[in-house]
Amino acid sequence: MHKSTRGPARLVLVAVLLFFFGNAGAQVVITAATVAAGGITTGDTAGYPATISTAGSFRLGSNLSLLTSPTGTHAIDITGSDVVLDLNGFSIRGKTTCTKVAGQSQGNSCVGVVPNSQFLIYITGSRVTVKNGTVLGSEGAGIAIDTDQVHLQSLHISNNKGEGIAAVALITGVSAIRTGLELIDVTSSMNGGLGLRGPGQNEGTVNIRDSTFSDNNGGLLMWHGNVSDVIASYNSIYGIRAGRANLTHATVYDNNGDGISGGATIRDSIADSNTTGFVSDAEGTLYVNASASWNSLGFNLGPSGCYTNVNLFQNVTNFSGGVAITGTHVTCP
């Protein structure tokens, strides 16, 4: 009797197809060894920086250290779009260490030190996610962003001479859109520059929630977007400069300067033990359910700021300027 071989042949074909197509979207593991070897993606040469030039999912399989690399070397350059980089609980480590200065509760030893152009992670591809790990010790910025639609989540960024996160054009000739930046569960602390330097007045939006910006030179700088459940504390010059953004549940304390300056609306927020708690934008900031305590000046509202249902406690001076709003009208006149 003739015995059919179609069954086994079909199984072999299925196995081959699964191998090729099943691995086409497989996660690429990046380790110190694979960085040294190169070839992680097209155009990636041996050594740092590791270049991610193609779309896909990547994760660290070890810590990456630049302690012996030449000054200014990047760790990872993400030039491709539609990239997810999972740090997988590991760290990317440069040479810098910032410490608290004896007798100074705000800032750290890196404040005032001139950074160089090193970025531990440099993102120029669009629609990029970086998550789940630590980025620390850059001689320049921790993460630099010259593109749009970047999502940062569950990251600890610290001990960088420059900004913790820089979403501004830091390289001559680069002009970026930088809209759609999102931070969730990010801590940016002990940096010589700002915790986050966001896009400027004529640039893109930033959305931030559940994040902390502390012990930096300045905490958080942005212009457009939304901020919720954020803490900014122990920064040398200010906690949050908000442009025309909307803030909810922001807490700023022990900053050596303004707690929160600017913003279109500030709701359910607290400023405690800053030089000035809240400073209105020149276009008029609306404060709803805001609380200022133990500041030299609670609210500096000028002619345009307005408020309803605010709380004051033990400020040297409670108010300067401003317009009280009564009834249901909740926009500044």
Buried (B, 14 or more C-beta within 10 A) or exposed (E): EEEEEEEEEEEEEEEEEEEEEEEEEEBBBBBBEBBEEBEBBEBBEEEBBBBBBBBBBBBBBBBBBBEEBEEEBBBBBBBBBBBBBBBBEBBBBBBBEBEBEEEEEBBBBBBEBEBEBBBBBBBBBBBBBBBBBBBBBBBBBBBBBBBBBBBBBBBBBBBBBBBBBBBBBBEEEEEBEBBBBBBBBBBBBBBBBBBBBBBBEEBBBBBBBBBBBBBBBBBBBBBBBBBBBBBBBBBBBBBBBBBBBBBBBBBBBBBBBBBBBBBBBBBBBBBBBBBBBBBBBEEBBBBBBBBBBBBEBBBBBBEBBBBBEBEBEEBEEBBBEBBEBEEEEEEBE
